[in-house]
Amino acid sequence: MEIMQVMGRLVCTQRVEGLGHMHLRILRNNKGKQLVAVDPVGAREGNWVFTASGSAARFACPEPSTQTDLTIGGIIDFWTPDG
Amino acid sequence: MLICKVVKPLVSTNRIPGFEHRHLQVVLDGSSKKVAVDAVGCKPDDWVICVGSSAAREAAGSKSYPSDLTIVGIIDHWDPDSPVPMPEERK
């Protein structure tokens, strides 16, 4: 799992059926790269979260059939990134 | 499998039910911080081996556990400054 920060939400009306009605979030990883993740938790902008990737991302969804490769697993209580 | 150093436990109260109440640890893989599910019970500064991919899911408890990195062992003796010597080439 990796630690990332929530940058905002993403609205995507036209989507494949496999994504269902899952919320999408824009995340930034430690290298500053922007990624999109499915959010079953309800994270807000500025939250630090940890994410499951690959096939684990599908099992982190309520429906394992969800077609994702990045899912937020939880919100970190206290996190101060150094640098 | 990766050789990582344990930094500290990671506290996440608000998490998806799939992760249950398992301990999470912040680990250092080289210089990048990652989060791993702790299946053995390690302490900060321990050197550990972590598995990824589908082995991480089964090592953490079940085939459907949503982990992509799981700590599966604590290394007894590890000196990061002296890498494992390469076997000498045969002449």
Backbone of each chain as nested JSON, in Angstrom:
{
  "chains": [
    {"id": "A", "residues": [
      {"number": 1, "name": "MET", "atoms": {"N": [0.844, -1.185, 0.0], "CA": [0.0, 0.0, 0.0], "C": [0.886, 1.243, 0.0]}},
      {"number": 2, "name": "GLU", "atoms": {"N": [0.401, 2.31, -0.592], "CA": [1.174, 3.548, -0.638], "C": [0.418, 4.664, 0.067]}},
      {"number": 3, "name": "ILE", "atoms": {"N": [1.174, 5.685, 0.497], "CA": [0.575, 6.823, 1.185], "C": [0.406, 7.953, 0.18]}},
      {"number": 4, "name": "MET", "atoms": {"N": [-0.791, 8.489, 0.094], "CA": [-1.058, 9.573, -0.855], "C": [-1.968, 10.615, -0.208]}},
      {"number": 5, "name": "GLN", "atoms": {"N": [-2.007, 11.807, -0.847], "CA": [-2.867, 12.884, -0.355], "C": [-3.996, 13.131, -1.348]}},
      {"number": 6, "name": "VAL", "atoms": {"N": [-5.198, 13.344, -0.806], "CA": [-6.367, 13.609, -1.648], "C": [-6.305, 15.053, -2.144]}},
      {"number": 7, "name": "MET", "atoms": {"N": [-6.352, 15.228, -3.479], "CA": [-6.288, 16.567, -4.059], "C": [-7.688, 17.104, -4.366]}},
      {"number": 8, "name": "GLY", "atoms": {"N": [-8.629, 16.2, -4.609], "CA": [-9.978, 16.657, -4.929], "C": [-10.826, 15.518, -5.46]}},
      {"number": 9, "name": "ARG", "atoms": {"N": [-12.057, 15.87, -5.872], "CA": [-12.947, 14.836, -6.403], "C": [-12.946, 14.899, -7.916]}},
      {"number": 10, "name": "LEU", "atoms": {"N": [-13.455, 13.843, -8.499], "CA": [-13.474, 13.756, -9.951], "C": [-14.869, 13.305, -10.362]}},
      {"number": 11, "name": "VAL", "atoms": {"N": [-15.489, 14.07, -11.259], "CA": [-16.816, 13.693, -11.733], "C": [-16.666, 13.069, -13.111]}},
      {"number": 12, "name": "CYS", "atoms": {"N": [-17.275, 11.917, -13.291], "CA": [-17.122, 11.149, -14.517], "C": [-18.461, 10.48, -14.801]}},
      {"number": 13, "name": "THR", "atoms": {"N": [-19.301, 11.161, -15.573], "CA": [-20.642, 10.618, -15.815], "C": [-20.602, 9.454, -16.796]}},
      {"number": 14, "name": "GLN", "atoms": {"N": [-19.844, 9.659, -17.869], "CA": [-19.708, 8.578, -18.861], "C": [-18.623, 7.631, -18.394]}},
      {"number": 15, "name": "ARG", "atoms": {"N": [-18.997, 6.434, -17.997], "CA": [-18.011, 5.48, -17.495], "C": [-18.421, 4.069, -17.875]}},
      {"number": 16, "name": "VAL", "atoms": {"N": [-17.477, 3.153, -17.789], "CA": [-17.813, 1.756, -18.056], "C": [-18.693, 1.238, -16.922]}},
      {"number": 17, "name": "GLU", "atoms": {"N": [-19.506, 0.244, -17.235], "CA": [-20.407, -0.31, -16.234], "C": [-19.638, -0.888, -15.056]}},
      {"number": 18, "name": "GLY", "atoms": {"N": [-18.446, -1.401, -15.332], "CA": [-17.647, -2.05, -14.292], "C": [-17.228, -1.131, -13.168]}},
      {"number": 19, "name": "LEU", "atoms": {"N": [-17.274, 0.191, -13.392], "CA": [-16.927, 1.12, -12.309], "C": [-18.11, 1.397, -11.397]}},
      {"number": 20, "name": "GLY", "atoms": {"N": [-19.304, 0.99, -11.807], "CA": [-20.49, 1.199, -10.984], "C": [-20.687, 2.671, -10.668]}},
      {"number": 21, "name": "HIS", "atoms": {"N": [-21.177, 2.95, -9.465], "CA": [-21.384, 4.337, -9.048], "C": [-20.34, 4.758, -8.02]}},
      {"number": 22, "name": "MET", "atoms": {"N": [-19.172, 4.131, -8.055], "CA": [-18.139, 4.45, -7.062], "C": [-17.656, 5.893, -7.216]}},
      {"number": 23, "name": "HIS", "atoms": {"N": [-17.389, 6.534, -6.073], "CA": [-16.807, 7.881, -6.089], "C": [-15.363, 7.803, -6.558]}},
      {"number": 24, "name": "LEU", "atoms": {"N": [-14.931, 8.84, -7.268], "CA": [-13.547, 8.904, -7.72], "C": [-12.851, 10.091, -7.049]}},
      {"number": 25, "name": "ARG", "atoms": {"N": [-11.574, 9.908, -6.708], "CA": [-10.781, 10.975, -6.098], "C": [-9.477, 11.14, -6.871]}},
      {"number": 26, "name": "ILE", "atoms": {"N": [-9.0, 12.387, -6.933], "CA": [-7.672, 12.635, -7.481], "C": [-6.682, 12.581, -6.32]}},
      {"number": 27, "name": "LEU", "atoms": {"N": [-5.633, 11.758, -6.456], "CA": [-4.634, 11.632, -5.402], "C": [-3.283, 12.074, -5.932]}},
      {"number": 28, "name": "ARG", "atoms": {"N": [-2.41, 12.475, -5.017], "CA": [-1.034, 12.785, -5.396], "C": [-0.108, 11.902, -4.582]}},
      {"number": 29, "name": "ASN", "atoms": {"N": [0.779, 11.181, -5.27], "CA": [1.673, 10.289, -4.536], "C": [2.932, 11.03, -4.12]}},
      {"number": 30, "name": "ASN", "atoms": {"N": [3.871, 10.293, -3.496], "CA": [5.054, 10.954, -2.927], "C": [5.945, 11.579, -3.991]}},
      {"number": 31, "name": "LYS", "atoms": {"N": [5.796, 11.177, -5.248], "CA": [6.607, 11.758, -6.309], "C": [5.903, 12.939, -6.975]}},
      {"number": 32, "name": "GLY", "atoms": {"N": [4.711, 13.303, -6.492], "CA": [3.987, 14.423, -7.065], "C": [3.127, 14.05, -8.254]}},
      {"number": 33, "name": "LYS", "atoms": {"N": [3.032, 12.749, -8.543], "CA": [2.239, 12.301, -9.689], "C": [0.761, 12.252, -9.311]}},
      {"number": 34, "name": "GLN", "atoms": {"N": [-0.097, 12.682, -10.244], "CA": [-1.539, 12.653, -9.977], "C": [-2.132, 11.334, -10.454]}},
      {"number": 35, "name": "LEU", "atoms": {"N": [-2.929, 10.705, -9.583], "CA": [-3.553, 9.432, -9.91], "C": [-5.028, 9.508, -9.544]}},
      {"number": 36, "name": "VAL", "atoms": {"N": [-5.804, 8.613, -10.139], "CA": [-7.233, 8.554, -9.827], "C": [-7.514, 7.245, -9.1]}},
      {"number": 37, "name": "ALA", "atoms": {"N": [-8.256, 7.334, -7.993], "CA": [-8.57, 6.144, -7.215], "C": [-10.063, 6.093, -6.917]}},
      {"number": 38, "name": "VAL", "atoms": {"N": [-10.551, 4.868, -6.758], "CA": [-11.922, 4.656, -6.316], "C": [-11.947, 4.85, -4.799]}},
      {"number": 39, "name": "ASP", "atoms": {"N": [-13.025, 5.485, -4.282], "CA": [-13.068, 5.832, -2.863], "C": [-14.277, 5.222, -2.154]}},
      {"number": 40, "name": "PRO", "atoms": {"N": [-14.111, 4.07, -1.486], "CA": [-15.219, 3.506, -0.719], "C": [-15.301, 4.077, 0.697]}},
      {"number": 41, "name": "VAL", "atoms": {"N": [-14.34, 4.932, 1.097], "CA": [-14.27, 5.409, 2.483], "C": [-14.986, 6.741, 2.663]}},
      {"number": 42, "name": "GLY", "atoms": {"N": [-14.819, 7.644, 1.69], "CA": [-15.358, 8.997, 1.829], "C": [-14.291, 9.95, 2.327]}},
      {"number": 43, "name": "ALA", "atoms": {"N": [-13.137, 9.979, 1.632], "CA": [-12.038, 10.868, 2.024], "C": [-12.299, 12.267, 1.487]}},
      {"number": 44, "name": "ARG", "atoms": {"N": [-11.797, 13.258, 2.224], "CA": [-11.98, 14.647, 1.812], "C": [-10.654, 15.221, 1.327]}},
      {"number": 45, "name": "GLU", "atoms": {"N": [-10.769, 16.381, 0.664], "CA": [-9.58, 17.053, 0.148], "C": [-8.619, 17.36, 1.292]}},
      {"number": 46, "name": "GLY", "atoms": {"N": [-7.345, 17.044, 1.092], "CA": [-6.341, 17.301, 2.114], "C": [-6.052, 16.098, 2.993]}},
      {"number": 47, "name": "ASN", "atoms": {"N": [-6.965, 15.129, 3.039], "CA": [-6.736, 13.915, 3.828], "C": [-5.543, 13.142, 3.302]}},
      {"number": 48, "name": "TRP", "atoms": {"N": [-4.794, 12.538, 4.22], "CA": [-3.764, 11.575, 3.827], "C": [-4.374, 10.185, 3.921]}},
      {"number": 49, "name": "VAL", "atoms": {"N": [-4.21, 9.384, 2.869], "CA": [-4.84, 8.066, 2.81], "C": [-3.793, 7.021, 2.423]}},
      {"number": 50, "name": "PHE", "atoms": {"N": [-4.128, 5.745, 2.652], "CA": [-3.304, 4.688, 2.067], "C": [-4.125, 3.944, 1.03]}},
      {"number": 51, "name": "THR", "atoms": {"N": [-3.459, 3.517, -0.032], "CA": [-4.176, 2.952, -1.169], "C": [-3.687, 1.544, -1.477]}},
      {"number": 52, "name": "ALA", "atoms": {"N": [-4.627, 0.691, -1.877], "CA": [-4.292, -0.647, -2.368], "C": [-4.279, -0.59, -3.889]}},
      {"number": 53, "name": "SER", "atoms": {"N": [-3.274, -1.229, -4.49], "CA": [-3.183, -1.193, -5.947], "C": [-3.203, -2.608, -6.516]}},
      {"number": 54, "name": "GLY", "atoms": {"N": [-3.291, -2.679, -7.832], "CA": [-3.31, -3.979, -8.493], "C": [-4.589, -4.725, -8.19]}},
      {"number": 55, "name": "SER", "atoms": {"N": [-4.489, -6.051, -8.086], "CA": [-5.704, -6.841, -7.889], "C": [-6.289, -6.623, -6.497]}},
      {"number": 56, "name": "ALA", "atoms": {"N": [-5.435, -6.21, -5.538], "CA": [-5.958, -5.939, -4.193], "C": [-6.943, -4.78, -4.214]}},
      {"number": 57, "name": "ALA", "atoms": {"N": [-6.786, -3.865, -5.203], "CA": [-7.689, -2.725, -5.309], "C": [-9.124, -3.182, -5.535]}},
      {"number": 58, "name": "ARG", "atoms": {"N": [-9.294, -4.281, -6.266], "CA": [-10.647, -4.765, -6.528], "C": [-11.259, -5.358, -5.266]}},
      {"number": 59, "name": "PHE", "atoms": {"N": [-10.433, -6.07, -4.475], "CA": [-10.956, -6.671, -3.242], "C": [-11.21, -5.613, -2.172]}},
      {"number": 60, "name": "ALA", "atoms": {"N": [-10.612, -4.429, -2.337], "CA": [-10.846, -3.358, -1.38], "C": [-12.182, -2.672, -1.63]}},
      {"number": 61, "name": "CYS", "atoms": {"N": [-12.815, -2.968, -2.761], "CA": [-14.134, -2.404, -3.056], "C": [-15.22, -3.294, -2.468]}},
      {"number": 62, "name": "PRO", "atoms": {"N": [-16.399, -2.695, -2.19], "CA": [-17.507, -3.527, -1.71], "C": [-17.858, -4.629, -2.714]}},
      {"number": 63, "name": "GLU", "atoms": {"N": [-17.739, -4.319, -4.002], "CA": [-17.96, -5.296, -5.068], "C": [-16.613, -5.661, -5.675]}},
      {"number": 64, "name": "PRO", "atoms": {"N": [-16.099, -6.882, -5.486], "CA": [-14.792, -7.224, -6.061], "C": [-14.787, -7.221, -7.587]}},
      {"number": 65, "name": "SER", "atoms": {"N": [-15.971, -7.099, -8.197], "CA": [-16.015, -7.065, -9.662], "C": [-15.745, -5.661, -10.205]}},
      {"number": 66, "name": "THR", "atoms": {"N": [-15.598, -4.671, -9.319], "CA": [-15.318, -3.294, -9.746], "C": [-14.011, -3.241, -10.531]}},
      {"number": 67, "name": "GLN", "atoms": {"N": [-14.044, -2.561, -11.67], "CA": [-12.865, -2.541, -12.541], "C": [-11.959, -1.366, -12.191]}},
      {"number": 68, "name": "THR", "atoms": {"N": [-11.129, -1.567, -11.164], "CA": [-10.208, -0.521, -10.72], "C": [-8.838, -1.13, -10.459]}},
      {"number": 69, "name": "ASP", "atoms": {"N": [-7.799, -0.276, -10.478], "CA": [-6.474, -0.759, -10.089], "C": [-5.909, 0.071, -8.945]}},
      {"number": 70, "name": "LEU", "atoms": {"N": [-6.746, 0.98, -8.385], "CA": [-6.301, 1.798, -7.253], "C": [-7.51, 2.149, -6.395]}},
      {"number": 71, "name": "THR", "atoms": {"N": [-7.477, 1.751, -5.118], "CA": [-8.602, 1.986, -4.225], "C": [-8.087, 2.524, -2.9]}},
      {"number": 72, "name": "ILE", "atoms": {"N": [-8.786, 3.52, -2.346], "CA": [-8.427, 4.044, -1.031], "C": [-8.832, 3.02, 0.026]}},
      {"number": 73, "name": "GLY", "atoms": {"N": [-7.866, 2.646, 0.888], "CA": [-8.135, 1.64, 1.914], "C": [-8.535, 2.251, 3.243]}},
      {"number": 74, "name": "GLY", "atoms": {"N": [-8.053, 3.46, 3.53], "CA": [-8.401, 4.096, 4.789], "C": [-7.758, 5.46, 4.898]}},
      {"number": 75, "name": "ILE", "atoms": {"N": [-8.268, 6.244, 5.845], "CA": [-7.729, 7.582, 6.08], "C": [-6.753, 7.496, 7.25]}},
      {"number": 76, "name": "ILE", "atoms": {"N": [-5.55, 8.037, 7.077], "CA": [-4.534, 8.0, 8.124], "C": [-4.862, 9.061, 9.169]}},
      {"number": 77, "name": "ASP", "atoms": {"N": [-4.861, 8.662, 10.453], "CA": [-5.253, 9.582, 11.526], "C": [-4.319, 10.784, 11.614]}},
      {"number": 78, "name": "PHE", "atoms": {"N": [-3.012, 10.52, 11.725], "CA": [-2.036, 11.613, 11.829], "C": [-0.897, 11.336, 10.88]}},
      {"number": 79, "name": "TRP", "atoms": {"N": [-0.596, 12.265, 10.005], "CA": [0.518, 12.069, 9.08], "C": [1.163, 13.405, 8.743]}},
      {"number": 80, "name": "THR", "atoms": {"N": [2.469, 13.483, 8.96], "CA": [3.205, 14.67, 8.534], "C": [4.282, 14.211, 7.582]}},
      {"number": 81, "name": "PRO", "atoms": {"N": [4.148, 14.538, 6.294], "CA": [5.175, 14.144, 5.334], "C": [6.423, 14.982, 5.586]}},
      {"number": 82, "name": "ASP", "atoms": {"N": [7.6, 14.347, 5.546], "CA": [8.818, 15.137, 5.725], "C": [9.378, 15.47, 4.361]}},
      {"number": 83, "name": "GLY", "atoms": {"N": [9.621, 16.723, 4.153], "CA": [10.12, 17.182, 2.855], "C": [8.98, 17.366, 1.925]}}
    ]},
    {"id": "B", "residues": [
      {"number": 1, "name": "MET", "atoms": {"N": [10.29, -10.873, -3.391], "CA": [10.062, -10.303, -2.071], "C": [11.014, -9.144, -1.847]}},
      {"number": 2, "name": "LEU", "atoms": {"N": [10.6, -8.205, -1.011], "CA": [11.398, -7.004, -0.752], "C": [11.981, -7.067, 0.651]}},
      {"number": 3, "name": "ILE", "atoms": {"N": [13.17, -6.491, 0.803], "CA": [13.73, -6.297, 2.137], "C": [13.442, -4.855, 2.529]}},
      {"number": 4, "name": "CYS", "atoms": {"N": [12.695, -4.659, 3.615], "CA": [12.299, -3.319, 4.033], "C": [12.643, -3.109, 5.491]}},
      {"number": 5, "name": "LYS", "atoms": {"N": [12.719, -1.826, 5.861], "CA": [12.941, -1.462, 7.257], "C": [11.657, -0.864, 7.811]}},
      {"number": 6, "name": "VAL", "atoms": {"N": [11.25, -1.325, 9.006], "CA": [10.021, -0.824, 9.615], "C": [10.288, 0.554, 10.216]}},
      {"number": 7, "name": "VAL", "atoms": {"N": [9.43, 1.534, 9.892], "CA": [9.578, 2.893, 10.42], "C": [8.741, 3.056, 11.684]}},
      {"number": 8, "name": "LYS", "atoms": {"N": [7.432, 2.861, 11.542], "CA": [6.523, 3.045, 12.682], "C": [5.168, 2.45, 12.328]}},
      {"number": 9, "name": "PRO", "atoms": {"N": [4.301, 2.233, 13.334], "CA": [2.951, 1.759, 13.022], "C": [2.146, 2.875, 12.356]}},
      {"number": 10, "name": "LEU", "atoms": {"N": [1.17, 2.489, 11.54], "CA": [0.305, 3.474, 10.896], "C": [-1.105, 3.314, 11.465]}},
      {"number": 11, "name": "VAL", "atoms": {"N": [-1.627, 4.415, 12.004], "CA": [-2.954, 4.384, 12.624], "C": [-3.983, 4.901, 11.636]}},
      {"number": 12, "name": "SER", "atoms": {"N": [-4.964, 4.068, 11.33], "CA": [-6.049, 4.486, 10.446], "C": [-7.353, 3.979, 11.03]}},
      {"number": 13, "name": "THR", "atoms": {"N": [-8.07, 4.877, 11.712], "CA": [-9.328, 4.488, 12.342], "C": [-10.417, 4.313, 11.296]}},
      {"number": 14, "name": "ASN", "atoms": {"N": [-10.462, 5.277, 10.36], "CA": [-11.481, 5.252, 9.314], "C": [-10.972, 4.442, 8.129]}},
      {"number": 15, "name": "ARG", "atoms": {"N": [-11.309, 3.158, 8.102], "CA": [-10.806, 2.281, 7.041], "C": [-11.934, 1.415, 6.513]}},
      {"number": 16, "name": "ILE", "atoms": {"N": [-11.705, 0.789, 5.357], "CA": [-12.741, -0.081, 4.814], "C": [-12.796, -1.365, 5.64]}},
      {"number": 17, "name": "PRO", "atoms": {"N": [-13.99, -1.991, 5.722], "CA": [-14.117, -3.174, 6.574], "C": [-13.187, -4.305, 6.167]}},
      {"number": 18, "name": "GLY", "atoms": {"N": [-12.835, -4.366, 4.893], "CA": [-11.998, -5.461, 4.401], "C": [-10.656, -5.562, 5.093]}},
      {"number": 19, "name": "PHE", "atoms": {"N": [-10.137, -4.433, 5.606], "CA": [-8.832, -4.463, 6.261], "C": [-8.92, -4.963, 7.7]}},
      {"number": 20, "name": "GLU", "atoms": {"N": [-10.123, -5.135, 8.222], "CA": [-10.368, -5.627, 9.577], "C": [-9.562, -4.809, 10.588]}},
      {"number": 21, "name": "HIS", "atoms": {"N": [-9.076, -5.45, 11.652], "CA": [-8.332, -4.7, 12.675], "C": [-6.848, -5.019, 12.625]}},
      {"number": 22, "name": "ARG", "atoms": {"N": [-6.375, -5.428, 11.46], "CA": [-4.964, -5.798, 11.368], "C": [-4.043, -4.586, 11.501]}},
      {"number": 23, "name": "HIS", "atoms": {"N": [-2.864, -4.853, 12.059], "CA": [-1.88, -3.791, 12.224], "C": [-1.264, -3.434, 10.881]}},
      {"number": 24, "name": "LEU", "atoms": {"N": [-1.062, -2.138, 10.688], "CA": [-0.375, -1.652, 9.482], "C": [0.94, -1.017, 9.92]}},
      {"number": 25, "name": "GLN", "atoms": {"N": [1.973, -1.167, 9.105], "CA": [3.27, -0.585, 9.417], "C": [3.743, 0.251, 8.237]}},
      {"number": 26, "name": "VAL", "atoms": {"N": [4.352, 1.4, 8.545], "CA": [5.04, 2.175, 7.511], "C": [6.423, 1.553, 7.346]}},
      {"number": 27, "name": "VAL", "atoms": {"N": [6.759, 1.143, 6.117], "CA": [8.064, 0.527, 5.873], "C": [8.827, 1.335, 4.828]}},
      {"number": 28, "name": "LEU", "atoms": {"N": [10.151, 1.233, 4.888], "CA": [11.015, 1.901, 3.93], "C": [11.54, 0.874, 2.944]}},
      {"number": 29, "name": "ASP", "atoms": {"N": [11.206, 1.056, 1.666], "CA": [11.773, 0.223, 0.614], "C": [12.786, 1.102, -0.109]}},
      {"number": 30, "name": "GLY", "atoms": {"N": [14.073, 0.943, 0.259], "CA": [15.062, 1.884, -0.251], "C": [14.817, 3.229, 0.391]}},
      {"number": 31, "name": "SER", "atoms": {"N": [14.348, 4.208, -0.402], "CA": [14.063, 5.523, 0.177], "C": [12.579, 5.849, 0.13]}},
      {"number": 32, "name": "SER", "atoms": {"N": [11.758, 4.967, -0.458], "CA": [10.329, 5.291, -0.574], "C": [9.533, 4.628, 0.541]}},
      {"number": 33, "name": "LYS", "atoms": {"N": [8.616, 5.417, 1.109], "CA": [7.764, 4.907, 2.186], "C": [6.581, 4.165, 1.596]}},
      {"number": 34, "name": "LYS", "atoms": {"N": [6.295, 2.983, 2.154], "CA": [5.115, 2.232, 1.75], "C": [4.394, 1.77, 3.009]}},
      {"number": 35, "name": "VAL", "atoms": {"N": [3.188, 1.249, 2.823], "CA": [2.417, 0.722, 3.947], "C": [2.232, -0.769, 3.732]}},
      {"number": 36, "name": "ALA", "atoms": {"N": [2.488, -1.554, 4.78], "CA": [2.346, -3.001, 4.667], "C": [1.481, -3.52, 5.801]}},
      {"number": 37, "name": "VAL", "atoms": {"N": [0.738, -4.6, 5.521], "CA": [-0.019, -5.285, 6.561], "C": [0.961, -6.15, 7.351]}},
      {"number": 38, "name": "ASP", "atoms": {"N": [0.873, -6.081, 8.681], "CA": [1.815, -6.786, 9.542], "C": [1.237, -8.138, 9.956]}},
      {"number": 39, "name": "ALA", "atoms": {"N": [1.755, -9.211, 9.36], "CA": [1.245, -10.544, 9.673], "C": [2.097, -11.253, 10.722]}},
      {"number": 40, "name": "VAL", "atoms": {"N": [3.206, -10.628, 11.164], "CA": [4.084, -11.309, 12.12], "C": [4.191, -10.58, 13.459]}},
      {"number": 41, "name": "GLY", "atoms": {"N": [4.039, -9.266, 13.455], "CA": [4.18, -8.504, 14.688], "C": [5.592, -7.983, 14.848]}},
      {"number": 42, "name": "CYS", "atoms": {"N": [5.923, -6.914, 14.105], "CA": [7.294, -6.401, 14.153], "C": [7.332, -5.053, 14.874]}},
      {"number": 43, "name": "LYS", "atoms": {"N": [8.542, -4.638, 15.21], "CA": [8.753, -3.383, 15.926], "C": [9.484, -2.405, 15.005]}},
      {"number": 44, "name": "PRO", "atoms": {"N": [9.421, -1.101, 15.33], "CA": [10.186, -0.131, 14.543], "C": [11.669, -0.506, 14.507]}},
      {"number": 45, "name": "ASP", "atoms": {"N": [12.306, -0.225, 13.371], "CA": [13.721, -0.511, 13.109], "C": [14.009, -1.973, 12.805]}},
      {"number": 46, "name": "ASP", "atoms": {"N": [13.004, -2.853, 12.851], "CA": [13.205, -4.233, 12.395], "C": [13.429, -4.245, 10.886]}},
      {"number": 47, "name": "TRP", "atoms": {"N": [14.266, -5.166, 10.416], "CA": [14.379, -5.42, 8.98], "C": [13.475, -6.606, 8.651]}},
      {"number": 48, "name": "VAL", "atoms": {"N": [12.618, -6.452, 7.666], "CA": [11.595, -7.467, 7.391], "C": [11.584, -7.814, 5.907]}},
      {"number": 49, "name": "ILE", "atoms": {"N": [10.954, -8.964, 5.601], "CA": [10.703, -9.28, 4.189], "C": [9.208, -9.112, 3.918]}},
      {"number": 50, "name": "CYS", "atoms": {"N": [8.903, -8.484, 2.79], "CA": [7.526, -8.198, 2.396], "C": [7.228, -8.899, 1.072]}},
      {"number": 51, "name": "VAL", "atoms": {"N": [6.04, -9.464, 0.964], "CA": [5.607, -10.021, -0.317], "C": [4.557, -9.102, -0.933]}},
      {"number": 52, "name": "GLY", "atoms": {"N": [4.51, -9.133, -2.256], "CA": [3.507, -8.356, -2.979], "C": [2.567, -9.275, -3.724]}},
      {"number": 53, "name": "SER", "atoms": {"N": [1.841, -8.7, -4.666], "CA": [0.909, -9.411, -5.555], "C": [-0.095, -10.267, -4.773]}},
      {"number": 54, "name": "SER", "atoms": {"N": [-0.513, -11.39, -5.358], "CA": [-1.592, -12.159, -4.733], "C": [-1.105, -12.883, -3.485]}},
      {"number": 55, "name": "ALA", "atoms": {"N": [0.213, -13.102, -3.384], "CA": [0.745, -13.719, -2.166], "C": [0.497, -12.822, -0.961]}},
      {"number": 56, "name": "ALA", "atoms": {"N": [0.496, -11.496, -1.194], "CA": [0.258, -10.56, -0.095], "C": [-1.142, -10.736, 0.463]}},
      {"number": 57, "name": "ARG", "atoms": {"N": [-2.094, -11.026, -0.4], "CA": [-3.471, -11.189, 0.056], "C": [-3.599, -12.432, 0.931]}},
      {"number": 58, "name": "GLU", "atoms": {"N": [-3.047, -13.557, 0.453], "CA": [-3.177, -14.788, 1.22], "C": [-2.371, -14.731, 2.508]}},
      {"number": 59, "name": "ALA", "atoms": {"N": [-1.186, -14.089, 2.458], "CA": [-0.355, -14.01, 3.661], "C": [-1.027, -13.161, 4.731]}},
      {"number": 60, "name": "ALA", "atoms": {"N": [-1.876, -12.241, 4.306], "CA": [-2.536, -11.358, 5.27], "C": [-3.798, -11.984, 5.847]}},
      {"number": 61, "name": "GLY", "atoms": {"N": [-4.192, -13.132, 5.36], "CA": [-5.352, -13.773, 5.985], "C": [-6.216, -14.585, 5.047]}},
      {"number": 62, "name": "SER", "atoms": {"N": [-6.599, -13.998, 3.909], "CA": [-7.466, -14.751, 3.014], "C": [-7.22, -14.32, 1.579]}},
      {"number": 63, "name": "LYS", "atoms": {"N": [-7.756, -15.105, 0.646], "CA": [-7.556, -14.807, -0.779], "C": [-8.199, -13.498, -1.176]}},
      {"number": 64, "name": "SER", "atoms": {"N": [-9.167, -13.023, -0.386], "CA": [-9.868, -11.798, -0.759], "C": [-9.5, -10.625, 0.134]}},
      {"number": 65, "name": "TYR", "atoms": {"N": [-8.425, -10.761, 0.928], "CA": [-7.993, -9.637, 1.773], "C": [-7.34, -8.581, 0.887]}},
      {"number": 66, "name": "PRO", "atoms": {"N": [-7.706, -7.288, 1.044], "CA": [-7.275, -6.287, 0.057], "C": [-5.864, -5.743, 0.253]}},
      {"number": 67, "name": "SER", "atoms": {"N": [-4.875, -6.602, 0.509], "CA": [-3.505, -6.118, 0.714], "C": [-2.668, -6.32, -0.543]}},
      {"number": 68, "name": "ASP", "atoms": {"N": [-1.803, -5.335, -0.858], "CA": [-0.854, -5.532, -1.953], "C": [0.58, -5.574, -1.434]}},
      {"number": 69, "name": "LEU", "atoms": {"N": [0.753, -5.534, -0.098], "CA": [2.091, -5.642, 0.497], "C": [1.925, -6.154, 1.926]}},
      {"number": 70, "name": "THR", "atoms": {"N": [2.515, -7.3, 2.232], "CA": [2.351, -7.916, 3.55], "C": [3.714, -8.314, 4.094]}},
      {"number": 71, "name": "ILE", "atoms": {"N": [3.945, -8.007, 5.383], "CA": [5.185, -8.415, 6.052], "C": [5.046, -9.889, 6.43]}},
      {"number": 72, "name": "VAL", "atoms": {"N": [5.995, -10.718, 5.949], "CA": [5.882, -12.15, 6.206], "C": [7.015, -12.687, 7.073]}},
      {"number": 73, "name": "GLY", "atoms": {"N": [8.011, -11.863, 7.394], "CA": [9.085, -12.37, 8.236], "C": [9.995, -11.26, 8.722]}},
      {"number": 74, "name": "ILE", "atoms": {"N": [10.602, -11.507, 9.896], "CA": [11.577, -10.56, 10.449], "C": [12.96, -11.169, 10.261]}},
      {"number": 75, "name": "ILE", "atoms": {"N": [13.876, -10.411, 9.669], "CA": [15.222, -10.914, 9.419], "C": [16.028, -10.852, 10.719]}},
      {"number": 76, "name": "ASP", "atoms": {"N": [16.657, -11.99, 11.081], "CA": [17.409, -12.048, 12.343], "C": [18.577, -11.074, 12.338]}},
      {"number": 77, "name": "HIS", "atoms": {"N": [19.417, -11.167, 11.302], "CA": [20.599, -10.308, 11.248], "C": [20.672, -9.701, 9.866]}},
      {"number": 78, "name": "TRP", "atoms": {"N": [20.706, -8.399, 9.806], "CA": [20.804, -7.738, 8.496], "C": [21.602, -6.456, 8.643]}},
      {"number": 79, "name": "ASP", "atoms": {"N": [22.661, -6.376, 7.845], "CA": [23.473, -5.164, 7.832], "C": [23.295, -4.506, 6.474]}},
      {"number": 80, "name": "PRO", "atoms": {"N": [22.535, -3.413, 6.406], "CA": [22.25, -2.809, 5.11], "C": [23.479, -2.223, 4.44]}},
      {"number": 81, "name": "ASP", "atoms": {"N": [24.54, -1.963, 5.232], "CA": [25.722, -1.313, 4.665], "C": [26.631, -2.289, 3.944]}},
      {"number": 82, "name": "SER", "atoms": {"N": [26.523, -3.589, 4.269], "CA": [27.359, -4.565, 3.569], "C": [26.468, -5.473, 2.744]}},
      {"number": 83, "name": "PRO", "atoms": {"N": [26.268, -5.137, 1.47], "CA": [25.398, -5.942, 0.626], "C": [25.948, -7.354, 0.459]}},
      {"number": 84, "name": "VAL", "atoms": {"N": [25.041, -8.276, 0.13], "CA": [25.428, -9.676, -0.034], "C": [26.473, -9.765, -1.133]}},
      {"number": 85, "name": "PRO", "atoms": {"N": [27.646, -10.363, -0.843], "CA": [28.69, -10.433, -1.874], "C": [28.262, -11.303, -3.043]}},
      {"number": 86, "name": "MET", "atoms": {"N": [28.604, -10.829, -4.231], "CA": [28.276, -11.608, -5.425], "C": [29.161, -12.849, -5.467]}},
      {"number": 87, "name": "PRO", "atoms": {"N": [28.619, -13.992, -5.896], "CA": [29.468, -15.177, -6.027], "C": [30.559, -14.919, -7.065]}},
      {"number": 88, "name": "GLU", "atoms": {"N": [31.761, -15.342, -6.749], "CA": [32.878, -15.072, -7.653], "C": [32.705, -15.793, -8.973]}},
      {"number": 89, "name": "GLU", "atoms": {"N": [33.073, -15.119, -10.039], "CA": [32.943, -15.727, -11.368], "C": [33.913, -16.881, -11.517]}},
      {"number": 90, "name": "ARG", "atoms": {"N": [33.413, -17.948, -12.128], "CA": [34.296, -19.1, -12.378], "C": [35.274, -18.761, -13.488]}},
      {"number": 91, "name": "LYS", "atoms": {"N": [36.499, -19.216, -13.298], "CA": [37.494, -18.954, -14.341], "C": [37.499, -20.112, -15.327]}}
    ]}
  ]
}
